[in-house]
Amino acid sequence: MEKEKLIAVNPAKAAAATNVFEPGRLSVNVFKVEKSNASSSPPKTLLIVTPTAAGSYPVLLFLPGFCICNYSYSLLLRHIASHGFIVVAPQLYICPLTSGTEEVQSAGTVTNWLSAGLQSNLPENVTANLQKLALSGHSRGGKAAFALALGYAEPTLKFSALLGLDPVAGVFSETDPKILTYQAHSFNLSMPVAVIGTGLGDEQKCCLVPACAPNGLNHEEFFRECKAPCSYFVAKDYGHMDMLNDPAAKLGSCVCASGKGAKDLFRMCLGGLFVAFLRAYLEDDNADFKAILEDPSIAPVTLDPMIYMSEDN
């Protein structure tokens, strides 16, 4: 990694506190929109998490991980929505799974549906602002999000920001579509990026089961291939499935190494990072994001390393 282009934040004094790690002031509604024959039907079943208060809100498209139900992320997504964002999480496939290429194509189809179908499925007086559209995904869904942002499915809507939540390109080797180049700053992305990793994702649960986020295919390589502006946060004491709702997280711990810390604190930390990043790059309000960069100790869990790659360096 080219260290001269990186800024490792090591503050001399604490930054102002930020409330993004606490639930927001807005009540939220969580509901599913099933695929059907109706004209407004989405191409895939959706979990939508939205504020209930009247207003116009930015939109986050969130792609679930390998064979994970979209509802397993509902606590994390509720946290994000409570700060003033509409979150759309499609169930792109169920096990037995589709190929990675088909997953990306399905994500592109859902993206193209948003402009025609999302508004009619939202509560009255809640408006989706698709001019402020962000993209994210976890695990294999994180890789799919990167592939979609890189133009593999040619979405008609423009994404303004990208967040990879412990993205994984494969277990033993990269699966299709192959997007990693193993060259620094090679991703051709015209948007700010945040990569959030877990410190235990590359650890094997047992000798018979491979690591869920192995080295060379995980968050570290995704960040290395990003260009500025890009932020990198690693929750060193948590595992690859620890952000899921508790029943799913416990099931995930059977195959993925899991941290001993409180999972609700981890979800609060992730929710706060998402909100601060989205505010900074969708709403031109960087106060919370700057506070975290200047003093990562204000997060509920340890973030180490934390790196910010600026366009000015």
Buried (B, 14 or more C-beta within 10 A) or exposed (E): EEEEBBBEBEEEEEBEEBEBBBBBEBEBBBEEBEEEEEEEBBBBBBBBBBBBBEEEBBBBBBBBBBEBBBBBBBBBBBBBBBBBBBBBBBBBBEEEEBEBBEBBBBBBBBBBBBEEBBEEBBEEEBEBBBEBBBBBBBBBBBBBBBBBBBEBBEBEBEBBBBBBBBBBBBBEEBBEBBBBEEEBBBBEBEBBBBBBBBBBBBBBBEEEEEBBBBEEBBBBBBBBBBBBBBBBBBBBBBBBBBBBBEEBBEBBBEBBBBBEBEBEBBBBBBBBBBBBBBBBBBEEEBEBBBBBBBBBEBBBBBBEBBBBBEEEE
